[in-house]
Amino acid sequence: MTKDDAYGNEPITAYWRGGEQGSLVTFVHVKLWLLVAILTPFALWGLFVVWRERQASRQGKCTTCGYSRAGIAEDAVCPECGKGCIRP
């Protein structure tokens, strides 16, 4: 049994039990709010990167460097950064 924190949140408990009697048992306790606090910035950054690339692509710019691709073939590499730009 785990003890709740001041807000009544119980930590996530994961454990692995070996197949033999007397084997080692490992417990991992992680507060859910801590897990969310750690992973949220990464998720938000990923969404921002995808949004920025889609905006650049819609505006006819290179998704890597933002260089205007007006008059350049869709399958050609960007003359500014040399990366291949994918248009939707």
PESUL-V467010 format. One record per residue. N is the residue number from 0. PHI is phi in whole degrees, 0 to 359 (NA if undefined). OMEGA is omega in whole degrees, 0 to 359 (* if undefined). Layout:
# PESUL-V467010
n: [N & N]
phi: [PHI & PHI]
omega: [OMEGA & OMEGA]
This chain:
# PESUL-V467010
n: [0 & 1 & 2 & 3 & 4 & 5 & 6 & 7 & 8 & 9 & 10 & 11 & 12 & 13 & 14 & 15 & 16 & 17 & 18 & 19 & 20 & 21 & 22 & 23 & 24 & 25 & 26 & 27 & 28 & 29 & 30 & 31 & 32 & 33 & 34 & 35 & 36 & 37 & 38 & 39 & 40 & 41 & 42 & 43 & 44 & 45 & 46 & 47 & 48 & 49 & 50 & 51 & 52 & 53 & 54 & 55 & 56 & 57 & 58 & 59 & 60 & 61 & 62 & 63 & 64 & 65 & 66 & 67 & 68 & 69 & 70 & 71 & 72 & 73 & 74 & 75 & 76 & 77 & 78 & 79 & 80 & 81 & 82 & 83 & 84 & 85 & 86 & 87]
phi: [NA & 254 & 270 & 288 & 277 & 298 & 263 & 84 & 273 & 267 & 292 & 287 & 239 & 237 & 217 & 237 & 242 & 291 & 280 & 262 & 292 & 84 & 284 & 290 & 244 & 246 & 246 & 235 & 250 & 228 & 289 & 298 & 296 & 292 & 299 & 295 & 296 & 282 & 275 & 301 & 301 & 293 & 295 & 295 & 297 & 298 & 296 & 296 & 296 & 297 & 299 & 296 & 295 & 294 & 297 & 298 & 296 & 295 & 273 & 77 & 249 & 295 & 285 & 268 & 246 & 86 & 293 & 293 & 257 & 298 & 82 & 254 & 300 & 297 & 269 & 280 & 284 & 290 & 289 & 275 & 249 & 83 & 272 & 284 & 253 & 259 & 254 & 290]
omega: [179 & 180 & 178 & 175 & 184 & 182 & 180 & 179 & 178 & 180 & 175 & 180 & 175 & 179 & 179 & 180 & 179 & 183 & 184 & 178 & 180 & 180 & 183 & 176 & 182 & 177 & 176 & 179 & 179 & 175 & 183 & 181 & 179 & 178 & 178 & 181 & 181 & 186 & 183 & 179 & 179 & 179 & 179 & 178 & 178 & 177 & 179 & 180 & 179 & 179 & 181 & 179 & 179 & 178 & 180 & 180 & 179 & 181 & 179 & 180 & 175 & 181 & 180 & 187 & 179 & 180 & 180 & 181 & 179 & 178 & 180 & 179 & 183 & 183 & 180 & 177 & 180 & 180 & 182 & 185 & 178 & 179 & 175 & 182 & 180 & 177 & 180 & *]
